[in-house]
């Protein structure tokens, strides 16, 4: 049994006129902050994706330059495959990766131990681009596609992607353009 206290028994504290504000104000402040955070994350993801697409286009242009150099050395003929560029133009393997694609930025772990022929084979079978320039020669239609991203078949999107993406295509004149997957070369 408890001993009686000397403290007088009082009623529960009365709620003032503004007791509801203690609950509403934090909600009113939090909702816009959450909205700003969501918009900020969305903008960051779009900028990040744009950066990856620009890096991918840069890699494609480097391959286009190597194709031009190869064709200058071979009577205007384009190389039969991308591996030929690795062997003859000393182009780095990281140019055969599309940073905007799933699996991009993953060079072989034993790259420093691979021969030039093994690196050429890797570029032909594991790179992120499909080469359609075999058999072409300099001086043809500048709007002819030469190289495009592998994503055409399944249009796989990176984890950070928001909606379907166009496919980047390198054309004979050296420019890179994004086209809808339905209009990309097959």
N, C-alpha and C positions, 0 to 999 in steps of 0.2 A: 504494500500500500504506500502511496506517495504522501509525503508530508505537504501540508498546505503551504503555499507560497505567500510571502508578504506582498507580492506584486498584485495590484488590483487587476481583475479580469476586464479586458477591454474588447470591444467589438472589432471585427475585421476593418482594416483601413477603408475609408470611403474612396471611391473612384472619383477623380476630379472630372471636370468638363472635358479635358483634353486627353483622357486615358487612351482613346482610340488612336491618337496621333503616334503614340509609342510603337504601335504595330504597323501603321500605314506608312510613315515616313521611311523606314528602312526598305520597305518594298518599293516605294516610289523611287528611291535612290538606286536600288539594286537593279531594277529592270532595265533602265537605259545603259547601265554599266555592262550588263550581260550582252545587250544588243551591240554595243560598241566593240566588245571583245569578239563576238561572232563575226561582225563585219571586218574587223582587223585581221582575224585569222583567214577569212576568205580572200582578202586582198593579198595577204602574204602568200597564200597558196597559188594565186594567179600569177604573182610576180615570180615566184619560184619556178612555176611551170614555164613561163615565158623565158626565163634564164636558161632552162634546160633545152628548150627548143632552139634558142639562139646558138648554144654550144653545139647542138646537133647539126645545125645548118653550117656552122664553121667547119665541123669535121667533114661534111659532105663537100664543101668547097675545096678543102685540102685534097680530098680524093680527086676532085675535078681537075685541080692543078697538076696532080701526078699523072692523070690520064693525058692531059695536054702535053706534058713533058715527054711521056712515053710515045705519044703519037708523033711528036716532032722528031724523035729518034728512030721511028719505024715507018717512014714514008707515009705518014698520015693515018696509019691504021691504029685503031683503039686496041687496048690489051684484050686477050681472050678471057681473062678473069681478074679478080681483085688481087689474088695472090701474086700475079705477075708484077703488080706495082710494088709489093713488098720486096720482091727480089731485085727488080731493076731500078726502082726510084727511091729505095731506102725510106719509104714512108713508115711512120710509127704505127704500131698496131692499135693504139688508143684512138686513132682516127676512124677505125672500123667499128667503133661503138657509138650508139646513139644514147646520150645521157638521159633523154626524155622517155626511154623505153624501159619496161621491166627487164631487169637483168643487165641494163646498161652499166658501164663503169666496172666491168668485171673481167679484167685481163687474166690470162692463165697464170697460175701461181708460179709456174716454172719458166716464165718468159725469158729470164736471163740465161737459162740453160738450153733454150730451143735454138735449133739451127735456122738459117734463113728459109730453107725449104719447109720446115715444120711451122714456122711463123706464117708463111704463105698459105699453107694448108689450113691453118687456123682461121686466117682472114676469109678464105673461101667457104668454110663450113660453119664458123661460129660468129662471124661478124653480124652486126645488126642491120646491114643493108643488102639489098638485092641488086646485082649489077645486070643491066640489060643492054650494055654498050658493046658486047662482043660482036665483031663483024662490021661495026661502024667505022667510018673514016671522017677525017676533018673536012669541013666545008659543006656539010649537009644541012638539013633543016634545023635551025637553032631551037625549035620547040620540041625536038625529039628527046624523050626521057632517056637518061643514061643510068640513073641510080635512084633507088627509093628505099624507104624504111620497110622493114619486114612486117610491120603492123598491118599491112593491107589485108592479109588473109583473115586475121581474127580481130583486128582493130583493138587489140589489148590496150588498156589504158593504165598508166602508172597509178600507184596507190594514191597519189596526190591529185589525180586528174579529176576534173569536174565535167562530166558529160563526154560525148564522143569527140575524138580529135581528128583533124585532118592529117593527111600523110604528107611528109616533106619529100619533094622530088627534085633531083639535080637534073637540069636540062643540058643539052649539048653546048649551049652558049655559056655555060658556067653559072647561071643563076639558080638559086634554090627557091622553090615556091611551095606553099601548102595547098594541097588540093583535097577535095572530099575523097574518101576511100573508094567511092563508086567510079571516080574519074582517074584513079591512079593506075599506072601500068600493071599488067598481070603477067 
